[in-house]
């Protein structure tokens, strides 16, 4: 029961409080409220009953310290629902958009109650007025707004410890909290779609057996469903529309306690699985000048957002979502840093993937790789130790920054994605680039002192085709989004294998299955950090929709029946991940050097033609070349384990053939080699290739068209 419950009277005691910490903080005796606004003339704290429907009291925050408005309520308790009204000039042409008729969310709120119920009252201007956003709207928005909720942050973490999986051992699994669990047969129906569902034994057992080391959760910061989607009976399923950087999205809570998220993290940690959050600090849900007034816009628009310098009525937009946070303002930078520290320290998450991270690097207009944001993170004793992943681009000029992020950061490597898609589709002239991507993209990361694990390798992600759709569709099919199929990427580098969409042709079905195995083999055995999209391990489809951001339904939810009907593909992925885990040669900490191995006449890596000879400079430039052999010398790792002991491994030969015809690949004649054991062959449609299958040292290997094989070298005892 909150202090403002149905039977409770008004708050009578208001103490000065303190400007720090920001937000609403319960200290065991009362609640301190603190809100930054540089240009406000007055701030009111609005208290609501337990339903959130009735505003019971307004308290003016009279204390004002260094642009922080604050008060302490000794009678307030956890559970109290609140919001703010902020007074000031409404001069959009000057960047000022104060409107005290709009209830505003606290940017530091740790929990939200209820959701938005859209109406014209959410907008600071008269919708449809001739002067557009230059007009002023006096309708009250409180009835349709979520409310902030004071929480008690106490939680028993017990012996929880971060797994701290080394980068080179990391395997990332990108999933959606709701979509991953909504149809899971091992999750109780009441928990499906929630954080609690991810903590159930059935889900954790699946993740462990699969062999991933980290889950990357699509946005869990509180977000809104866009009004235009609600009017179409759709939802913002993906969640890249943040409105609260401290509050877990309420729709993923099975109850009302934020502790549910912490329990999920603790359970995953106990299983050795890290939790990485996909975070959206580049923009908010308030959109452009015609967007709603929900939080930052009404608190201090000119401070929180980047405004067009020649007309401050308009917003700078690097994300395509209408606005960009003003990273030049110290309080905005502090907001983001406080949010990151909160999730790392209070919620125990292990890392962050930054959506459109180039936006955060922009000092003036250009992307500055040594911008204030990176400087602050690098010196932070907490955040400098967690996993940091950049989506290294945005939509602004110069925003494509793959390979340019600082030491300490990993990056989504879309050059890996695009090259592998084009190579396995059969495009020519890609042998050289394919070799570079297979070995960690040294052209992007080595000269700056970064390691192969700076490259987050992926074939598919939430944005785009699933793996099954990548081999089943030449074109996007997004009609369900009700945007006349105009949304989503047109450049997919996909190939339908001969028929668009579902088919009963067994030859095409077999080819598609083999292509999926090809993609998975190269992804999971490349140097760098592999990221697997949830469901790709058993061929989940979205029926050709490559932009299912608004599809909160069976189109996007995981169909777990496929895990049984396509058990062979699932077993194949588990086998690949077990092979990667068992052999450090597939997860090197340093780039290959192409130098001879001590005591042997071969190098740490050899690139071979189908004739078994080392590639010449001229052969790298052959446009027709679509087949390659890669010899990986495990006995030349030149690295140590955590205790400083030398690490050695077997030697492997990876054969890839993207041509439609098969060929006999001449295995290299190497001193000491007694034979080869076949570990993987994607042309074999069985879940398990016979691991006892062995071939002679200098034999020819029958490499089928559009296939890959992994052979382990057998050597004579020393």
Buried (B, 14 or more C-beta within 10 A) or exposed (E): EBBBBEEBEEBEEBEEBBBEEBBBBBEEEBBBBBBBBBBBEBBBBBBBBBEBEBBBBEBBBEBBEEBBBBBBBBBBBBBBBBBBBBBBEBBBEBBBBBBBBBBBBBBBBBBBBBBBEBBBBBBBBBBEEEEBBBBBBEBBBBBBBBBBBBBBBEBEEEEBEBBEBEBBBBBBBBBBBBBBBBBBEEBEEEBBBBBBBBBBEBBBEBBBEBBBBBBBBBBBBBBBBBBEBBEEEBBBBBBBBBBBBBBBBBBBBBEEBBBBBBBBBBBBBBBEBBBBBBBBBBBBBBBBBEBBBBBBBBBBBBBBBBBEEEEBBBBBBBBEBBBBBBBEBEBBBEBBBBBBBBBBEBBBBBBBBBBBBBBBBBEEEEBBBEBBBBEBBBEBEEBEBBBBBBBBBBBBEEBBBBBBBBEBBBBBBBBBBBBBBBBBBBBBBBBBBBBBBBBBBBEBBBEEEBBBBBBBBBBBBBBBBBBBBBBBBBBBBBEBBBBEBEBBEEEBBBBBBEBEBEBEEEEBBEBBBBBBBBBBBBBBBBBBBBBBBBBBBBBBBBBBBBBBBBBBBEBBBBBBEBBEEBEBBBBBBBBBBEBBBEBBBBBBBBBBEEEEBEEBEBBBBBBBBBEBBBBEEEBBEBEEBBBBBBBBBBBBBBEEEEEEEEBBBBBBBBBBBBBEEBBEBBBBEBEBBEBBBBBBBBBBEEBEBEEEEBBEBBBBBBBBBBBBBBBBBBBEEE
